Amino acid sequence: MSMKKFELEKVKALKIGGQMKAAVIPDRFAQGASNAADKRERRTRDAAAGLVPFACKLPAELVKQLNERAAAEEGGVNALVAALLAKGLG
């Protein structure tokens, strides 16, 4: 016996509902929601310390060298780039 169009759509809706129930809840709604507040805190601390976000595009090879050197640096990439820029500009 063939199904009518309405019955086919109903079965599709049930399948979709089951898939949605089985899906994992994204972090922004679950336990990871508290991470957004941590980012805000970090931004306010950085602003209080006089740090300003600065983005630029660099060649991949240069970034690789920076990451290798930053592994040995105490402050990480941020401290290394700040030191190199101060040395280069000063």
C-alpha positions in Angstrom: 0.0 0.0 0.0 1.4 3.4 -1.0 1.6 6.3 1.4 -0.1 9.6 0.9 2.0 12.8 0.6 0.9 13.9 4.1 2.0 10.6 5.6 5.4 10.8 3.9 6.0 14.3 5.2 4.9 13.2 8.7 7.5 10.3 8.6 10.2 12.8 7.4 9.3 15.1 10.3 9.7 12.3 12.8 13.1 11.4 11.4 14.3 15.0 11.6 12.9 15.2 15.2 14.8 12.1 16.2 18.0 13.4 14.6 17.7 16.7 16.5 17.2 14.9 19.8 20.3 12.8 19.2 22.4 15.8 18.2 25.0 17.2 20.6 24.2 20.6 22.2 26.6 23.3 21.0 28.9 24.7 23.7 27.5 28.2 23.4 24.3 26.8 25.1 25.9 24.3 27.4 28.9 24.2 29.7 31.0 26.2 27.3 28.7 29.2 27.7 30.8 30.4 30.6 33.9 30.8 28.4 32.4 33.9 26.8 32.6 35.7 30.2 36.3 34.6 30.5 37.0 36.3 27.2 35.4 39.5 28.4 37.4 39.4 31.6 40.6 38.9 29.6 39.8 41.8 27.4 39.2 44.1 30.4 42.5 43.0 32.0 44.4 43.5 28.7 42.8 47.0 28.3 43.7 47.9 31.9 47.3 46.8 31.2 47.3 49.1 28.1 47.3 46.2 25.6 45.4 46.7 22.3 44.5 43.9 19.8 46.5 44.2 16.6 45.9 41.9 13.7 47.9 41.6 10.5 48.5 39.0 7.8 52.0 37.4 7.7 53.6 34.8 5.4 53.1 31.2 6.7 56.9 30.6 6.9 57.3 33.7 9.1 54.5 32.6 11.4 56.1 29.2 11.7 59.4 30.8 12.8 57.5 33.0 15.3 55.7 30.0 16.8 59.0 28.1 17.1 60.7 31.0 18.9 57.7 31.7 21.1 57.8 28.1 22.5 61.0 29.1 24.3 59.7 32.6 25.2 58.1 33.0 28.6 55.3 35.3 27.4 54.5 33.3 24.3 53.8 34.8 20.9 52.5 38.1 22.3 55.7 38.9 24.2 57.9 37.8 21.4 56.2 39.9 18.8 56.2 42.9 21.2 59.9 42.5 21.8 60.7 42.1 18.1 58.6 45.1 17.1 60.2 47.3 19.9 63.6 46.2 18.7 62.8 46.9 15.1 61.2 50.2 15.7 63.6 51.4 18.4 
